[in-house]
């Protein structure tokens, strides 16, 4: 029976053209009822354990069965000496509604079946702090996510679950609004300095300021304690799924779940590509940290404020005294400030990952952390946009090796974006180089002994984007990717050529980067292109009929 994919839910708008948003009611009909069967957690765990034993046993005809989970370190071996790269697909940002319900369940189930038929390993979903703990401190509602986990398990897929401690809304690709929990927002009204602040005093409510990581500013708990309690409750609720259904926990450490400062917010037109962004160190807690660092460095005067000549969000490096070719960034003061600013970010990441490691260690689920692919102004000396985001990366200073070492030391997968981008596709005036940036990050991961995974930064369906991902996924002079997560499941993904291109891409990644291009009506691989299953079967029956 053919699986109908004629239309779909409004999973996400195209981030390249925000004006063309889709309504949440834009669903596609599902012909597949949900199974009411929900096996006991104890039985599921036993079954998974038995399956693990089978997968580790030698195959009857020699050799070992290739492990398909992202939970293994390094690239995945397949016969022929190639390395398979499992593909995951991000689910819609609003998979769980603000009311705490799993949205469009029938359509979602049909989509999961289609992804499974395409050879996809699993899916990724944001587990929003603003939804789960919205009713009050330590009051968690995991039920819609439990329903999702069970649905994913029934479809034979795996899950990457993101501990999303940030706000949804105000950044590239954000198609819905999910603020921080109401009780947290109430605390920000009492003390506005617990969120990041720019030089002009503009507050950013996307993420709690790094400056108060260890201060009890959230109703008697520190932010890191709050994140820890959240993750511990998650582990308790989903313990029997960890390691075999939930194979990865991505730990959010900043805006968009990325380890960075909110230096380029799109909300209200604050920032536009390719602006340099602004430093986010002007709340009282960050300023106190800066002052202490300056005193320790023997230059108390350096701690009075952040750089006065770093410009504004939408300026270019040469428009500023700090970022221009021979600017303040290269002076002793500039080096001090950038070491402190980036170091504070690294310390934050290490605190949160240490908490996650203590909680999820031994569960079988891998930990990962996401790093932003800030490729604009990469070809300049100062790399201004990276500096304001917290990556001390310049022509003369490697900003990604410390990040990779921090993650590698804890066995955390470094998940990097912009894997689909080519230099030739970027505007010349922005001095972009996503290809050189990806190369640098791959080299940093190799040097640090960190595992590397990837994502695409923007919604893409074309063969050029897929080819670029295939190229960057391979192990070259540095390392290859252990997994790739595709952004994002939506209506357009399942349309005609878009779906065919994606299926070809998923198949190619599973075969170690060897390009596979199925025909539009590929009967010999009908399990890959679900839209033509019925047509292929009818054709075969006709050929087999006697004349």
C-alpha positions in Angstrom: 0.0 0.0 0.0 1.4 3.4 -0.9 2.0 5.9 1.9 0.4 9.2 1.0 2.7 12.2 1.4 0.7 14.7 -0.6 0.8 17.4 2.0 2.1 17.8 5.5 2.1 19.8 8.7 3.6 23.2 9.0 6.7 21.8 10.7 8.9 24.8 10.1 9.2 27.8 7.8 12.1 28.2 5.4 14.7 30.3 7.3 16.0 31.8 4.1 12.6 33.5 3.5 10.9 34.2 6.8 8.0 36.0 5.1 6.7 32.7 3.7 5.6 31.2 7.0 3.1 28.4 7.2 0.1 28.0 9.5 0.1 25.3 12.2 -3.1 23.9 10.7 -1.4 23.0 7.4 -1.4 19.2 8.1 -1.3 16.3 5.8 -3.8 13.4 6.2 -2.4 10.2 7.6 -3.9 6.8 6.5 -2.1 5.0 9.3 -3.7 4.7 12.8 -1.5 4.8 15.8 -0.9 1.5 17.5 -2.4 1.4 21.0 0.2 -1.1 22.1 2.5 0.2 24.8 4.8 -2.5 26.0 6.0 -2.4 29.6 9.2 -0.5 30.2 10.8 -3.5 31.8 10.0 -5.7 28.8 11.3 -3.1 26.4 14.6 -2.9 28.3 15.0 -6.7 28.3 14.2 -6.8 24.6 16.7 -4.1 23.8 19.4 -5.9 25.9 18.8 -9.1 24.0 19.0 -7.3 20.7 22.3 -5.7 21.8 23.7 -9.2 22.5 22.6 -10.4 19.1 24.2 -7.4 17.3 27.4 -8.0 19.1 27.5 -11.7 18.1 29.5 -12.9 15.1 27.5 -13.2 11.9 26.9 -16.7 10.5 29.0 -16.0 7.4 31.9 -14.4 9.2 32.7 -10.9 10.4 30.8 -8.7 12.8 27.4 -7.1 12.3 27.9 -3.3 11.8 26.6 -1.3 14.7 24.1 1.3 13.6 23.8 3.5 16.7 25.4 6.9 17.1 26.3 5.7 20.6 29.6 4.2 19.3 32.7 6.3 19.1 34.1 7.3 15.7 32.8 6.5 12.3 30.8 3.3 11.7 32.4 0.5 9.8 30.7 -1.2 6.9 32.0 -3.9 4.5 34.4 -2.6 1.9 36.4 -0.4 4.2 34.0 2.6 4.0 32.5 4.4 7.0 28.7 4.8 7.3 27.4 8.0 8.7 24.0 7.6 10.3 21.5 10.4 9.4 19.0 11.9 11.8 16.3 14.4 11.0 15.2 17.3 13.3 11.6 17.2 14.2 9.5 20.5 14.1 10.2 23.0 16.9 6.6 22.8 17.9 6.3 19.0 18.1 5.0 19.6 21.6 2.5 22.4 21.9 2.6 25.2 24.5 -0.4 23.4 26.1 1.8 20.3 26.6 0.4 18.0 23.9 2.1 16.0 21.2 0.9 17.9 18.0 -0.4 16.3 14.8 0.3 12.8 16.0 -1.2 10.9 13.0 0.8 13.0 10.6 3.9 12.7 12.7 3.6 8.9 12.7 3.2 8.8 8.9 6.3 10.9 8.6 8.3 8.7 10.9 7.4 5.7 8.8 8.5 7.5 5.6 11.9 8.4 7.2 12.4 4.9 8.4 11.8 3.6 4.8 14.4 6.1 3.6 17.1 4.5 5.7 17.2 7.3 8.3 18.7 6.3 11.7 16.5 8.4 13.8 15.1 11.9 14.7 16.1 14.8 17.0 13.7 16.8 19.1 14.0 19.8 21.4 12.9 19.1 25.0 11.9 22.6 25.9 12.6 23.8 29.5 9.9 26.5 28.9 7.3 23.7 28.4 8.4 20.9 30.7 9.0 23.1 33.9 6.5 25.9 33.1 4.1 25.1 36.0 6.7 25.9 38.7 10.1 25.0 40.0 10.7 21.2 40.0 7.3 20.6 38.5 8.0 18.6 35.3 5.6 17.4 32.6 7.3 14.8 30.5 4.2 13.1 29.2 4.1 14.4 25.6 7.8 13.5 25.2 7.1 10.0 26.6 4.4 9.7 23.9 6.9 10.7 21.3 9.5 8.3 22.5 7.1 5.4 22.3 6.0 6.4 18.8 9.6 6.6 17.7 10.3 3.2 19.2 7.4 1.6 17.4 8.7 2.9 14.1 12.1 1.4 14.7 14.0 4.7 14.9 16.4 6.2 17.4 16.2 9.5 19.2 18.6 12.4 19.9 17.0 14.5 22.6 18.1 18.1 23.2 18.0 19.6 26.7 16.8 23.0 25.4 17.4 25.5 28.2 17.0 28.5 25.8 14.1 30.4 24.4 12.7 29.5 21.0 11.9 32.6 18.9 14.0 35.5 17.6 16.7 33.5 15.6 17.2 32.1 12.1 14.6 29.4 11.4 12.5 29.9 14.6 9.0 29.3 13.5 7.3 29.4 16.9 7.7 31.1 20.2 8.6 29.2 23.4 9.9 31.5 26.1 11.7 30.4 29.3 9.5 29.1 32.1 7.1 31.8 33.5 8.6 31.5 37.0 12.1 32.1 35.5 10.8 35.2 33.5 9.4 36.5 36.8 12.9 36.3 38.3 14.2 38.2 35.3 11.7 41.0 36.1 12.9 41.1 39.7 16.6 41.1 38.6 17.0 42.0 35.0 20.8 41.4 35.2 20.3 37.6 35.2 20.0 37.7 31.4 22.7 38.8 28.9 23.0 42.5 28.2 24.7 44.5 25.5 26.6 47.8 25.7 23.5 49.9 25.2 21.7 48.1 28.0 19.4 45.9 25.8 18.4 42.8 27.7 18.3 39.4 25.9 15.9 36.8 27.4 17.1 33.9 25.3 19.3 32.4 27.9 20.4 33.0 31.5 23.6 35.0 31.8 26.8 33.0 32.2 27.8 35.4 34.9 25.4 33.9 37.5 26.1 30.2 36.8 27.0 29.6 40.4 24.8 32.1 42.1 21.3 31.2 43.6 19.4 33.6 41.4 16.5 31.3 40.4 14.4 31.0 43.6 17.3 29.8 45.7 19.0 27.6 43.1 21.8 28.4 40.7 21.2 28.0 37.0 23.5 25.0 36.8 21.6 23.4 39.7 18.3 24.1 37.8 19.7 22.5 34.7 21.0 19.5 36.7 17.6 18.9 38.4 15.9 19.1 35.0 18.3 16.5 33.5 18.1 14.3 36.5 14.3 14.2 36.4 14.5 13.5 32.6 16.8 10.5 33.3 14.5 9.2 36.0 11.5 9.3 33.7 13.2 7.9 30.6 15.8 5.7 32.1 14.5 2.5 30.5 14.8 4.1 27.0 18.3 5.5 27.4 21.0 3.8 25.4 18.8 1.9 22.9 15.9 4.3 21.9 17.3 7.5 23.2 20.9 7.2 22.0 22.1 10.8 22.4 21.5 13.6 24.8 22.5 17.0 23.4 23.1 19.4 26.2 22.0 23.0 25.5 24.5 25.6 26.6 23.3 28.8 25.1 21.0 30.5 22.6 19.8 28.0 19.9 21.2 25.3 22.2 24.7 26.3 21.1 27.7 27.0 23.2 27.9 30.8 22.5 26.7 34.2 23.6 23.5 35.7 22.1 25.6 38.1 20.0 23.5 38.2 16.9 19.8 38.2 17.8 17.4 38.7 14.9 14.4 39.7 17.0 13.0 43.1 16.3 15.6 43.6 13.5 18.4 43.9 16.1 20.9 42.1 13.9 21.1 41.4 10.2 23.5 39.2 8.3 26.5 39.8 8.0 26.8 42.2 10.9 29.6 41.6 13.4 27.3 41.4 16.4 28.0 42.8 19.9 29.7 41.6 23.1 27.2 40.4 25.7 29.0 41.2 28.9 27.2 44.2 30.5 25.0 42.7 33.1 26.2 43.2 36.6 27.3 39.6 37.1 29.5 39.5 33.9 30.9 43.0 34.8 31.9 41.7 38.3 33.6 38.7 36.7 35.5 41.0 34.3 36.6 43.3 37.2 37.9 40.4 39.2 39.8 39.0 36.2 41.4 42.5 35.6 42.5 42.8 39.2 44.0 39.3 39.0 45.9 40.3 35.8 47.3 43.4 37.5 45.4 45.8 35.4 42.4 47.0 37.4 41.6 49.6 34.8 40.8 46.9 32.2 37.9 45.8 34.3 35.9 49.0 34.4 33.8 48.1 31.3 33.8 46.2 28.1 35.5 47.5 24.9 34.3 51.0 24.0 35.2 50.7 20.3 33.6 47.4 19.3 30.9 49.0 17.2 27.3 47.9 16.8 25.4 44.8 15.6 25.3 45.6 11.9 28.7 47.2 11.3 31.6 45.6 9.5 35.0 45.0 11.2 36.8 47.9 9.4 34.1 50.3 10.7 35.3 49.8 14.3 38.4 50.5 16.3 38.4 47.1 18.0 38.0 44.8 15.0 39.7 46.6 12.1 42.9 45.1 10.7 45.3 46.4 13.3 42.6 47.1 15.9 42.3 46.8 19.7 41.8 43.0 19.4 45.5 42.6 18.8 46.7 44.7 21.8 47.5 43.5 25.3 44.1 44.8 26.5 42.3 43.2 23.6 43.9 39.8 24.2 43.1 40.0 27.9 39.5 40.8 27.3 39.0 38.1 24.6 40.7 35.5 26.9 38.3 36.4 29.7 35.2 36.5 27.5 35.9 33.2 25.7 37.2 31.6 28.9 34.0 32.4 30.7 32.1 30.6 28.0 34.3 27.6 28.2 33.9 27.4 32.0 30.1 27.6 31.6 30.2 24.8 29.0 32.4 22.6 31.3 30.1 23.2 34.3 27.0 22.1 32.4 28.6 19.2 30.7 30.1 18.0 34.0 26.6 18.0 35.5 25.3 16.1 32.5 28.1 13.6 32.6 27.4 12.8 36.3 23.8 12.3 35.5 23.8 10.3 32.3 27.1 8.4 32.7 26.5 4.7 32.5 23.1 5.0 30.8 24.5 4.1 27.3 23.3 7.4 25.8 26.1 9.6 24.4 26.4 13.3 25.3 26.9 16.0 22.6 27.3 19.8 22.6 26.6 22.1 19.7 28.9 24.8 18.4 27.8 27.5 16.0 29.1 27.8 12.5 29.8 31.5 12.3 31.4 31.8 8.9 31.0 35.5 8.0 34.0 37.7 8.3 36.1 34.5 8.6 38.5 35.8 6.0 39.4 38.9 7.9 42.2 39.0 10.5 40.0 39.6 13.6 37.1 37.2 12.8 34.8 39.7 14.5 31.5 37.8 14.4 33.2 34.8 16.0 34.7 37.0 18.7 31.5 38.5 19.8 29.9 35.0 20.0 32.6 33.9 22.4 35.0 32.0 20.1 38.5 33.6 20.4 39.4 32.7 16.9 41.6 35.1 14.9 44.2 34.8 12.1 46.7 34.2 14.9 44.7 32.4 17.6 42.8 29.0 17.3 39.5 29.4 19.1 38.1 26.0 18.4 40.8 23.8 19.8 40.0 24.8 23.4 36.3 24.0 22.8 37.2 20.6 21.3 39.5 19.8 24.2 36.9 20.7 26.7 34.3 18.4 25.0 36.8 15.6 24.2 38.0 15.4 27.8 34.5 14.6 28.9 33.7 12.3 25.9 31.2 14.7 24.5 30.5 14.7 20.8 31.2 18.1 19.2 28.2 18.9 16.9 29.1 21.6 14.3 26.8 23.4 11.9 27.1 24.8 8.3 28.3 21.5 6.9 26.2 22.1 3.7 27.7 25.5 2.8 30.2 26.3 0.0 32.3 29.5 -0.2 31.2 30.2 -3.7 27.6 30.5 -2.6 28.3 33.3 -0.1 28.1 37.0 -0.8 31.6 38.5 -1.5 31.2 41.5 0.8 30.7 39.2 3.9 34.2 37.7 3.7 32.7 34.2 4.4 34.4 30.9 4.3 32.3 28.1 5.7 34.6 25.5 4.0 37.7 26.8 5.8 35.8 27.0 9.0 34.6 23.4 8.8 38.2 22.3 8.0 39.5 24.1 11.0 37.0 22.6 13.3 37.7 19.1 11.9 41.4 19.6 12.6 40.7 20.8 16.1 38.5 17.8 16.9 41.1 15.5 15.6 43.9 17.1 17.7 41.7 17.0 20.8 40.5 13.4 20.3 36.9 14.6 20.2 34.2 12.9 18.2 32.6 15.2 15.5 29.1 15.2 14.2 27.4 17.8 11.9 24.3 19.6 10.9 23.2 21.9 8.1 22.7 25.5 9.1 19.9 26.4 6.7 17.0 24.5 5.2 18.3 23.0 1.9 17.0 20.4 -0.5 19.3 20.7 -3.5 21.9 18.2 -4.6 24.8 20.7 -4.2 24.1 21.0 -0.5 23.9 17.2 -0.1 27.1 16.8 -2.1 28.9 19.2 0.2 27.7 17.3 3.3 28.9 14.1 1.8 32.3 15.6 1.1 32.7 17.0 4.6 31.5 13.8 6.2 34.4 11.8 4.9 37.5 11.2 6.9 40.2 13.2 5.0 43.4 14.5 6.5 41.5 15.2 9.7 38.4 13.2 10.7 35.0 12.3 9.3 31.6 12.7 10.9 30.2 10.1 13.3 26.6 11.3 12.5 24.7 14.0 10.6 21.4 15.6 11.7 19.3 17.1 8.9 17.4 20.4 9.4 14.4 19.9 9.3 11.3 17.7 8.8 8.6 19.8 7.2 6.1 19.8 4.3 8.7 20.6 1.6 11.0 17.7 2.5 8.4 15.2 1.3 7.7 16.9 -2.0 8.7 15.2 -5.3 12.3 15.9 -6.1 13.1 17.1 -2.6 12.2 13.7 -1.2 14.1 11.8 -3.9 17.2 13.9 -3.3 17.0 13.3 0.4 16.5 9.6 0.1 19.6 9.4 -2.3 21.6 11.5 0.3 20.6 9.2 3.2 21.5 6.1 1.2 24.8 7.6 0.2 25.7 8.5 3.8 24.9 4.9 4.8 27.3 3.6 2.2 30.2 5.7 3.3 29.8 8.7 1.0 29.4 6.7 -2.2 26.9 8.7 -4.2 23.7 6.8 -4.9 21.0 8.4 -7.2 17.8 6.4 -7.4 15.5 6.9 -10.3 12.3 8.9 -9.7 10.3 5.6 -10.0 13.0 3.3 -8.8 11.3 -0.1 -8.4 14.4 -1.9 -7.4 14.7 0.4 -4.3 11.0 0.9 -3.7 11.6 0.8 0.1 13.5 4.1 -0.4 10.9 6.1 -2.3 7.6 5.4 -0.6 5.6 7.5 -2.9 6.0 5.0 -5.7 5.7 1.7 -3.8 2.2 1.0 -5.2 3.2 1.9 -8.8 6.2 -0.3 -8.7 4.4 -3.3 -7.3 1.6 -3.0 -9.9 4.2 -2.8 -12.7 5.9 -6.0 -11.4 2.7 -7.9 -11.2 1.8 -6.9 -14.8 5.2 -8.1 -16.0 4.8 -11.4 -14.2 1.3 -12.0 -15.7 1.0 -14.6 -18.5 0.3 -13.2 -22.0 
